[in-house]
Amino acid sequence: MRLTFTALLLAVAALAQHPAPKNLKLLPADENLIPTMRSFTVALGQKCDFCHVQGDFASDEKHTKEIARHMISMAKEINAKFPDGKTHVTCYTCHRGATEPAMAPEAAK
């Protein structure tokens, strides 16, 4: 029993030392990653599994993940054109909590 527990403990410790693969192509793997991902969920009104395969965040299986990469590139390109270096455009700028951005304002009631 003690040997089994020790082996299990060592296995858990070994796995903890190797972070899960990320497959980050446009975003830095830093302390801002999770807040950035949370901002995407708010901007699109969706949960993580809208773009990610549940249990395999590194997977590129979902087409929405590739679309998100195009949108991230677009926002970065737009923001790079501002001389002040600040972020002026985010996903929320167009999406406002919906998966499809509004193409025109809502009609007045």
URRADA-V879884 format. One record per residue. N is the residue number from 1. SS is DSSP state (hx for helix, st for strand, lp for the rest). PHI is phi in radians with two decimals (NA if undefined). OMEGA is omega as a letter, one per 30 degrees, with the letter a starting at -180 (none if undefined). Layout:
BEGIN
n=(N & N)
ss=(SS & SS)
phi=(PHI & PHI)
omega=(OMEGA & OMEGA)
END
This chain:
BEGIN
n=(1 & 2 & 3 & 4 & 5 & 6 & 7 & 8 & 9 & 10 & 11 & 12 & 13 & 14 & 15 & 16 & 17 & 18 & 19 & 20 & 21 & 22 & 23 & 24 & 25 & 26 & 27 & 28 & 29 & 30 & 31 & 32 & 33 & 34 & 35 & 36 & 37 & 38 & 39 & 40 & 41 & 42 & 43 & 44 & 45 & 46 & 47 & 48 & 49 & 50 & 51 & 52 & 53 & 54 & 55 & 56 & 57 & 58 & 59 & 60 & 61 & 62 & 63 & 64 & 65 & 66 & 67 & 68 & 69 & 70 & 71 & 72 & 73 & 74 & 75 & 76 & 77 & 78 & 79 & 80 & 81 & 82 & 83 & 84 & 85 & 86 & 87 & 88 & 89 & 90 & 91 & 92 & 93 & 94 & 95 & 96 & 97 & 98 & 99 & 100 & 101 & 102 & 103 & 104 & 105 & 106 & 107 & 108 & 109)
ss=(lp & hx & hx & hx & hx & hx & hx & hx & hx & hx & hx & hx & hx & hx & hx & hx & hx & lp & lp & lp & lp & lp & lp & lp & lp & lp & lp & lp & lp & lp & lp & lp & hx & hx & hx & hx & hx & hx & hx & hx & hx & hx & hx & hx & lp & lp & lp & hx & hx & hx & lp & lp & st & lp & lp & st & lp & lp & lp & lp & lp & lp & hx & hx & hx & hx & hx & hx & hx & hx & hx & hx & hx & hx & hx & hx & hx & hx & hx & hx & lp & lp & lp & lp & lp & lp & lp & lp & lp & lp & hx & hx & hx & hx & hx & lp & lp & lp & lp & lp & lp & lp & lp & lp & lp & lp & lp & lp & lp)
phi=(NA & -1.12 & -1.11 & -1.11 & -1.08 & -1.11 & -1.11 & -1.12 & -1.08 & -1.15 & -1.13 & -1.11 & -1.10 & -1.15 & -1.17 & -1.16 & -1.38 & -1.97 & -1.12 & -1.09 & -1.09 & -1.90 & 1.15 & -1.50 & -1.91 & -2.14 & -1.91 & -1.31 & -1.52 & -2.27 & -1.19 & -1.58 & -1.06 & -1.14 & -1.04 & -1.13 & -1.08 & -1.11 & -1.15 & -1.14 & -1.11 & -1.21 & -1.05 & -1.74 & 1.15 & -2.25 & -1.69 & -0.95 & -1.28 & -1.17 & -1.89 & -1.86 & -1.29 & -1.03 & 1.51 & -2.51 & -1.09 & -1.36 & -1.10 & -1.80 & -1.08 & -1.50 & -1.08 & -1.08 & -1.17 & -1.19 & -1.06 & -1.03 & -1.09 & -1.10 & -1.18 & -1.08 & -1.05 & -1.09 & -1.13 & -1.10 & -1.11 & -1.10 & -1.12 & -1.16 & -1.39 & -1.48 & -1.26 & -1.46 & 1.31 & -1.55 & -1.47 & -1.90 & -2.19 & -2.26 & -1.01 & -1.13 & -0.92 & -1.80 & -1.40 & 0.85 & 1.53 & -2.21 & -1.21 & -1.84 & -1.19 & -1.22 & -1.63 & -2.71 & -1.16 & -1.14 & -1.17 & -1.15 & -1.72)
omega=(a & l & l & l & l & l & l & l & l & l & l & l & l & l & a & a & a & l & l & l & a & a & l & a & a & a & l & l & a & a & l & a & a & l & l & l & l & l & l & a & l & a & a & a & a & l & a & a & l & l & a & l & a & l & l & a & a & a & l & a & a & l & a & l & l & l & l & l & l & a & l & l & l & a & l & l & l & a & l & a & l & a & a & l & a & l & l & a & l & l & a & a & a & a & l & l & a & a & l & l & l & a & l & l & l & l & l & a & none)
END
